Amino acid sequence: MQAYCMKCRAKREMKDTKSVALKNGRPATQGVCPVCGTKMFRIGKS
């Protein structure tokens, strides 16, 4: 799944993805940028 990396300022394919739920119950996906190692986050169905 792709997400926007705030450090690289580019869309990249997430690595080590896992599904999480926000406080309000909405689904989200969390992962790591393969280039710089920064945490990436995408709200929505995974």
N, CA, C, O and CB atoms as a CASP TS submission, in Angstrom:
PFRMAT TS
TARGET T0000
AUTHOR 0000-0000-0000
METHOD Language model
MODEL 1
PARENT N/A
ATOM      1  N   MET     1       0.839  -1.182   0.000  1.00  0.00           N
ATOM      2  CA  MET     1       0.000   0.000   0.000  1.00  0.00           C
ATOM      3  C   MET     1       0.888   1.249   0.000  1.00  0.00           C
ATOM      4  O   MET     1       1.913   1.297   0.680  1.00  0.00           O
ATOM      5  CB  MET     1      -0.957  -0.004   1.222  1.00  0.00           C
ATOM      6  N   GLN     2       0.484   2.235  -0.757  1.00  0.00           N
ATOM      7  CA  GLN     2       1.254   3.468  -0.838  1.00  0.00           C
ATOM      8  C   GLN     2       0.777   4.485   0.183  1.00  0.00           C
ATOM      9  O   GLN     2      -0.407   4.541   0.517  1.00  0.00           O
ATOM     10  CB  GLN     2       1.168   4.054  -2.234  1.00  0.00           C
ATOM     11  N   ALA     3       1.707   5.282   0.672  1.00  0.00           N
ATOM     12  CA  ALA     3       1.395   6.385   1.570  1.00  0.00           C
ATOM     13  C   ALA     3       2.412   7.496   1.315  1.00  0.00           C
ATOM     14  O   ALA     3       3.437   7.276   0.669  1.00  0.00           O
ATOM     15  CB  ALA     3       1.414   5.925   3.074  1.00  0.00           C
ATOM     16  N   TYR     4       2.120   8.674   1.823  1.00  0.00           N
ATOM     17  CA  TYR     4       2.997   9.824   1.616  1.00  0.00           C
ATOM     18  C   TYR     4       4.014   9.898   2.745  1.00  0.00           C
ATOM     19  O   TYR     4       3.632   9.910   3.915  1.00  0.00           O
ATOM     20  CB  TYR     4       2.181  11.136   1.531  1.00  0.00           C
ATOM     21  N   CYS     5       5.292   9.947   2.418  1.00  0.00           N
ATOM     22  CA  CYS     5       6.356  10.089   3.413  1.00  0.00           C
ATOM     23  C   CYS     5       6.618  11.573   3.625  1.00  0.00           C
ATOM     24  O   CYS     5       6.964  12.288   2.685  1.00  0.00           O
ATOM     25  CB  CYS     5       7.661   9.347   2.964  1.00  0.00           C
ATOM     26  N   MET     6       6.453  12.032   4.854  1.00  0.00           N
ATOM     27  CA  MET     6       6.623  13.451   5.154  1.00  0.00           C
ATOM     28  C   MET     6       8.091  13.877   5.064  1.00  0.00           C
ATOM     29  O   MET     6       8.381  15.034   4.757  1.00  0.00           O
ATOM     30  CB  MET     6       6.075  13.761   6.544  1.00  0.00           C
ATOM     31  N   LYS     7       9.001  12.967   5.324  1.00  0.00           N
ATOM     32  CA  LYS     7      10.427  13.312   5.291  1.00  0.00           C
ATOM     33  C   LYS     7      10.952  13.348   3.846  1.00  0.00           C
ATOM     34  O   LYS     7      11.650  14.287   3.464  1.00  0.00           O
ATOM     35  CB  LYS     7      11.243  12.298   6.129  1.00  0.00           C
ATOM     36  N   CYS     8      10.619  12.339   3.053  1.00  0.00           N
ATOM     37  CA  CYS     8      11.061  12.273   1.649  1.00  0.00           C
ATOM     38  C   CYS     8      10.225  13.184   0.745  1.00  0.00           C
ATOM     39  O   CYS     8      10.657  13.550  -0.348  1.00  0.00           O
ATOM     40  CB  CYS     8      10.983  10.826   1.137  1.00  0.00           C
ATOM     41  N   ARG     9       9.032  13.544   1.207  1.00  0.00           N
ATOM     42  CA  ARG     9       8.074  14.322   0.423  1.00  0.00           C
ATOM     43  C   ARG     9       7.730  13.643  -0.891  1.00  0.00           C
ATOM     44  O   ARG     9       7.737  14.261  -1.955  1.00  0.00           O
ATOM     45  CB  ARG     9       8.622  15.707   0.153  1.00  0.00           C
ATOM     46  N   ALA    10       7.426  12.340  -0.788  1.00  0.00           N
ATOM     47  CA  ALA    10       7.049  11.564  -1.960  1.00  0.00           C
ATOM     48  C   ALA    10       6.162  10.403  -1.533  1.00  0.00           C
ATOM     49  O   ALA    10       6.201   9.960  -0.385  1.00  0.00           O
ATOM     50  CB  ALA    10       8.301  11.050  -2.710  1.00  0.00           C
ATOM     51  N   LYS    11       5.348   9.911  -2.494  1.00  0.00           N
ATOM     52  CA  LYS    11       4.552   8.724  -2.225  1.00  0.00           C
ATOM     53  C   LYS    11       5.443   7.511  -2.382  1.00  0.00           C
ATOM     54  O   LYS    11       6.169   7.385  -3.368  1.00  0.00           O
ATOM     55  CB  LYS    11       3.319   8.638  -3.166  1.00  0.00           C
ATOM     56  N   ARG    12       5.388   6.624  -1.411  1.00  0.00           N
ATOM     57  CA  ARG    12       6.209   5.414  -1.451  1.00  0.00           C
ATOM     58  C   ARG    12       5.397   4.217  -0.976  1.00  0.00           C
ATOM     59  O   ARG    12       4.388   4.364  -0.287  1.00  0.00           O
ATOM     60  CB  ARG    12       7.477   5.582  -0.584  1.00  0.00           C
ATOM     61  N   GLU    13       5.855   3.036  -1.357  1.00  0.00           N
ATOM     62  CA  GLU    13       5.218   1.795  -0.911  1.00  0.00           C
ATOM     63  C   GLU    13       5.651   1.531   0.529  1.00  0.00           C
ATOM     64  O   GLU    13       6.847   1.512   0.823  1.00  0.00           O
ATOM     65  CB  GLU    13       5.594   0.585  -1.849  1.00  0.00           C
ATOM     66  N   MET    14       4.684   1.327   1.431  1.00  0.00           N
ATOM     67  CA  MET    14       5.003   1.111   2.850  1.00  0.00           C
ATOM     68  C   MET    14       5.604  -0.268   3.078  1.00  0.00           C
ATOM     69  O   MET    14       5.276  -1.230   2.383  1.00  0.00           O
ATOM     70  CB  MET    14       3.746   1.279   3.713  1.00  0.00           C
ATOM     71  N   LYS    15       6.483  -0.345   4.054  1.00  0.00           N
ATOM     72  CA  LYS    15       7.112  -1.598   4.453  1.00  0.00           C
ATOM     73  C   LYS    15       6.647  -1.907   5.875  1.00  0.00           C
ATOM     74  O   LYS    15       6.357  -0.982   6.635  1.00  0.00           O
ATOM     75  CB  LYS    15       8.689  -1.512   4.364  1.00  0.00           C
ATOM     76  N   ASP    16       6.568  -3.172   6.248  1.00  0.00           N
ATOM     77  CA  ASP    16       6.157  -3.605   7.598  1.00  0.00           C
ATOM     78  C   ASP    16       4.802  -3.025   7.983  1.00  0.00           C
ATOM     79  O   ASP    16       4.663  -2.413   9.042  1.00  0.00           O
ATOM     80  CB  ASP    16       7.209  -3.191   8.637  1.00  0.00           C
ATOM     81  N   THR    17       3.811  -3.216   7.128  1.00  0.00           N
ATOM     82  CA  THR    17       2.490  -2.635   7.382  1.00  0.00           C
ATOM     83  C   THR    17       1.728  -3.433   8.436  1.00  0.00           C
ATOM     84  O   THR    17       1.878  -4.649   8.556  1.00  0.00           O
ATOM     85  CB  THR    17       1.678  -2.571   6.086  1.00  0.00           C
ATOM     86  N   LYS    18       0.907  -2.708   9.193  1.00  0.00           N
ATOM     87  CA  LYS    18      -0.003  -3.361  10.134  1.00  0.00           C
ATOM     88  C   LYS    18      -1.275  -2.517  10.212  1.00  0.00           C
ATOM     89  O   LYS    18      -1.232  -1.290  10.124  1.00  0.00           O
ATOM     90  CB  LYS    18       0.660  -3.533  11.559  1.00  0.00           C
ATOM     91  N   SER    19      -2.395  -3.195  10.378  1.00  0.00           N
ATOM     92  CA  SER    19      -3.685  -2.517  10.482  1.00  0.00           C
ATOM     93  C   SER    19      -3.904  -2.059  11.911  1.00  0.00           C
ATOM     94  O   SER    19      -3.661  -2.809  12.857  1.00  0.00           O
ATOM     95  CB  SER    19      -4.837  -3.442  10.027  1.00  0.00           C
ATOM     96  N   VAL    20      -4.361  -0.831  12.066  1.00  0.00           N
ATOM     97  CA  VAL    20      -4.655  -0.274  13.381  1.00  0.00           C
ATOM     98  C   VAL    20      -6.022   0.405  13.316  1.00  0.00           C
ATOM     99  O   VAL    20      -6.562   0.648  12.237  1.00  0.00           O
ATOM    100  CB  VAL    20      -3.542   0.735  13.834  1.00  0.00           C
ATOM    101  N   ALA    21      -6.565   0.703  14.491  1.00  0.00           N
ATOM    102  CA  ALA    21      -7.834   1.431  14.563  1.00  0.00           C
ATOM    103  C   ALA    21      -7.590   2.735  15.304  1.00  0.00           C
ATOM    104  O   ALA    21      -6.894   2.764  16.319  1.00  0.00           O
ATOM    105  CB  ALA    21      -8.946   0.581  15.271  1.00  0.00           C
ATOM    106  N   LEU    22      -8.170   3.813  14.788  1.00  0.00           N
ATOM    107  CA  LEU    22      -8.065   5.106  15.453  1.00  0.00           C
ATOM    108  C   LEU    22      -8.989   5.126  16.669  1.00  0.00           C
ATOM    109  O   LEU    22      -9.795   4.215  16.858  1.00  0.00           O
ATOM    110  CB  LEU    22      -8.414   6.263  14.476  1.00  0.00           C
ATOM    111  N   LYS    23      -8.869   6.169  17.491  1.00  0.00           N
ATOM    112  CA  LYS    23      -9.699   6.288  18.685  1.00  0.00           C
ATOM    113  C   LYS    23     -11.187   6.282  18.365  1.00  0.00           C
ATOM    114  O   LYS    23     -11.994   5.764  19.138  1.00  0.00           O
ATOM    115  CB  LYS    23      -9.350   7.550  19.430  1.00  0.00           C
ATOM    116  N   ASN    24     -11.545   6.861  17.220  1.00  0.00           N
ATOM    117  CA  ASN    24     -12.955   6.919  16.840  1.00  0.00           C
ATOM    118  C   ASN    24     -13.423   5.665  16.098  1.00  0.00           C
ATOM    119  O   ASN    24     -14.567   5.606  15.647  1.00  0.00           O
ATOM    120  CB  ASN    24     -13.201   8.135  15.980  1.00  0.00           C
ATOM    121  N   GLY    25     -12.554   4.670  15.970  1.00  0.00           N
ATOM    122  CA  GLY    25     -12.926   3.400  15.357  1.00  0.00           C
ATOM    123  C   GLY    25     -12.623   3.276  13.880  1.00  0.00           C
ATOM    124  O   GLY    25     -12.792   2.198  13.311  1.00  0.00           O
ATOM    125  N   ARG    26     -12.183   4.344  13.246  1.00  0.00           N
ATOM    126  CA  ARG    26     -11.862   4.274  11.810  1.00  0.00           C
ATOM    127  C   ARG    26     -10.621   3.416  11.585  1.00  0.00           C
ATOM    128  O   ARG    26      -9.686   3.468  12.384  1.00  0.00           O
ATOM    129  CB  ARG    26     -11.642   5.694  11.226  1.00  0.00           C
ATOM    130  N   PRO    27     -10.598   2.628  10.512  1.00  0.00           N
ATOM    131  CA  PRO    27      -9.422   1.808  10.217  1.00  0.00           C
ATOM    132  C   PRO    27      -8.284   2.646   9.631  1.00  0.00           C
ATOM    133  O   PRO    27      -8.519   3.672   8.993  1.00  0.00           O
ATOM    134  CB  PRO    27      -9.792   0.684   9.248  1.00  0.00           C
ATOM    135  N   ALA    28      -7.066   2.198   9.855  1.00  0.00           N
ATOM    136  CA  ALA    28      -5.895   2.881   9.312  1.00  0.00           C
ATOM    137  C   ALA    28      -4.780   1.855   9.127  1.00  0.00           C
ATOM    138  O   ALA    28      -4.857   0.742   9.649  1.00  0.00           O
ATOM    139  CB  ALA    28      -5.433   4.051  10.249  1.00  0.00           C
ATOM    140  N   THR    29      -3.759   2.232   8.392  1.00  0.00           N
ATOM    141  CA  THR    29      -2.599   1.381   8.161  1.00  0.00           C
ATOM    142  C   THR    29      -1.347   2.139   8.553  1.00  0.00           C
ATOM    143  O   THR    29      -1.185   3.311   8.211  1.00  0.00           O
ATOM    144  CB  THR    29      -2.525   0.922   6.684  1.00  0.00           C
ATOM    145  N   GLN    30      -0.466   1.469   9.270  1.00  0.00           N
ATOM    146  CA  GLN    30       0.782   2.080   9.724  1.00  0.00           C
ATOM    147  C   GLN    30       1.934   1.262   9.163  1.00  0.00           C
ATOM    148  O   GLN    30       1.863   0.035   9.098  1.00  0.00           O
ATOM    149  CB  GLN    30       0.851   2.156  11.290  1.00  0.00           C
ATOM    150  N   GLY    31       2.998   1.951   8.757  1.00  0.00           N
ATOM    151  CA  GLY    31       4.149   1.260   8.200  1.00  0.00           C
ATOM    152  C   GLY    31       5.399   2.112   8.302  1.00  0.00           C
ATOM    153  O   GLY    31       5.436   3.107   9.025  1.00  0.00           O
ATOM    154  N   VAL    32       6.431   1.701   7.561  1.00  0.00           N
ATOM    155  CA  VAL    32       7.724   2.374   7.592  1.00  0.00           C
ATOM    156  C   VAL    32       8.155   2.675   6.168  1.00  0.00           C
ATOM    157  O   VAL    32       7.932   1.871   5.262  1.00  0.00           O
ATOM    158  CB  VAL    32       8.790   1.513   8.322  1.00  0.00           C
ATOM    159  N   CYS    33       8.772   3.834   5.970  1.00  0.00           N
ATOM    160  CA  CYS    33       9.299   4.200   4.660  1.00  0.00           C
ATOM    161  C   CYS    33      10.534   3.342   4.361  1.00  0.00           C
ATOM    162  O   CYS    33      11.443   3.269   5.188  1.00  0.00           O
ATOM    163  CB  CYS    33       9.649   5.723   4.605  1.00  0.00           C
ATOM    164  N   PRO    34      10.579   2.694   3.193  1.00  0.00           N
ATOM    165  CA  PRO    34      11.733   1.853   2.866  1.00  0.00           C
ATOM    166  C   PRO    34      13.018   2.634   2.597  1.00  0.00           C
ATOM    167  O   PRO    34      14.105   2.058   2.647  1.00  0.00           O
ATOM    168  CB  PRO    34      11.414   1.016   1.671  1.00  0.00           C
ATOM    169  N   VAL    35      12.915   3.936   2.311  1.00  0.00           N
ATOM    170  CA  VAL    35      14.097   4.738   1.974  1.00  0.00           C
ATOM    171  C   VAL    35      14.723   5.362   3.226  1.00  0.00           C
ATOM    172  O   VAL    35      15.917   5.203   3.476  1.00  0.00           O
ATOM    173  CB  VAL    35      13.723   5.843   0.969  1.00  0.00           C
ATOM    174  N   CYS    36      13.895   6.078   4.015  1.00  0.00           N
ATOM    175  CA  CYS    36      14.457   6.825   5.142  1.00  0.00           C
ATOM    176  C   CYS    36      14.124   6.221   6.515  1.00  0.00           C
ATOM    177  O   CYS    36      14.731   6.604   7.515  1.00  0.00           O
ATOM    178  CB  CYS    36      13.962   8.244   5.093  1.00  0.00           C
ATOM    179  N   GLY    37      13.173   5.287   6.576  1.00  0.00           N
ATOM    180  CA  GLY    37      12.856   4.637   7.843  1.00  0.00           C
ATOM    181  C   GLY    37      11.858   5.383   8.714  1.00  0.00           C
ATOM    182  O   GLY    37      11.628   4.989   9.857  1.00  0.00           O
ATOM    183  N   THR    38      11.257   6.456   8.197  1.00  0.00           N
ATOM    184  CA  THR    38      10.279   7.234   8.949  1.00  0.00           C
ATOM    185  C   THR    38       8.952   6.487   8.991  1.00  0.00           C
ATOM    186  O   THR    38       8.602   5.776   8.048  1.00  0.00           O
ATOM    187  CB  THR    38      10.094   8.638   8.325  1.00  0.00           C
ATOM    188  N   LYS    39       8.205   6.653  10.103  1.00  0.00           N
ATOM    189  CA  LYS    39       6.883   6.051  10.201  1.00  0.00           C
ATOM    190  C   LYS    39       5.954   6.699   9.185  1.00  0.00           C
ATOM    191  O   LYS    39       5.984   7.913   8.982  1.00  0.00           O
ATOM    192  CB  LYS    39       6.316   6.194  11.632  1.00  0.00           C
ATOM    193  N   MET    40       5.117   5.863   8.542  1.00  0.00           N
ATOM    194  CA  MET    40       4.136   6.344   7.588  1.00  0.00           C
ATOM    195  C   MET    40       2.758   5.908   8.070  1.00  0.00           C
ATOM    196  O   MET    40       2.623   4.895   8.757  1.00  0.00           O
ATOM    197  CB  MET    40       4.431   5.811   6.149  1.00  0.00           C
ATOM    198  N   PHE    41       1.742   6.675   7.707  1.00  0.00           N
ATOM    199  CA  PHE    41       0.406   6.427   8.216  1.00  0.00           C
ATOM    200  C   PHE    41      -0.592   6.740   7.119  1.00  0.00           C
ATOM    201  O   PHE    41      -0.469   7.751   6.427  1.00  0.00           O
ATOM    202  CB  PHE    41       0.122   7.267   9.485  1.00  0.00           C
ATOM    203  N   ARG    42      -1.588   5.865   6.959  1.00  0.00           N
ATOM    204  CA  ARG    42      -2.640   6.123   5.984  1.00  0.00           C
ATOM    205  C   ARG    42      -3.989   5.747   6.576  1.00  0.00           C
ATOM    206  O   ARG    42      -4.194   4.622   7.032  1.00  0.00           O
ATOM    207  CB  ARG    42      -2.383   5.344   4.677  1.00  0.00           C
ATOM    208  N   ILE    43      -4.897   6.701   6.560  1.00  0.00           N
ATOM    209  CA  ILE    43      -6.236   6.480   7.106  1.00  0.00           C
ATOM    210  C   ILE    43      -7.102   5.885   6.004  1.00  0.00           C
ATOM    211  O   ILE    43      -7.035   6.314   4.852  1.00  0.00           O
ATOM    212  CB  ILE    43      -6.859   7.811   7.660  1.00  0.00           C
ATOM    213  N   GLY    44      -7.911   4.900   6.362  1.00  0.00           N
ATOM    214  CA  GLY    44      -8.809   4.251   5.409  1.00  0.00           C
ATOM    215  C   GLY    44      -8.632   2.760   5.432  1.00  0.00           C
ATOM    216  O   GLY    44      -7.730   2.236   6.087  1.00  0.00           O
ATOM    217  N   LYS    45      -9.501   2.074   4.712  1.00  0.00           N
ATOM    218  CA  LYS    45      -9.474   0.619   4.682  1.00  0.00           C
ATOM    219  C   LYS    45      -8.153   0.120   4.125  1.00  0.00           C
ATOM    220  O   LYS    45      -7.638   0.665   3.148  1.00  0.00           O
ATOM    221  CB  LYS    45     -10.636   0.077   3.854  1.00  0.00           C
ATOM    222  N   SER    46      -7.603  -0.917   4.746  1.00  0.00           N
ATOM    223  CA  SER    46      -6.306  -1.430   4.286  1.00  0.00           C
ATOM    224  C   SER    46      -6.429  -2.633   3.396  1.00  0.00           C
ATOM    225  O   SER    46      -5.420  -3.168   2.937  1.00  0.00           O
ATOM    226  CB  SER    46      -5.446  -1.776   5.454  1.00  0.00           C
TER
END
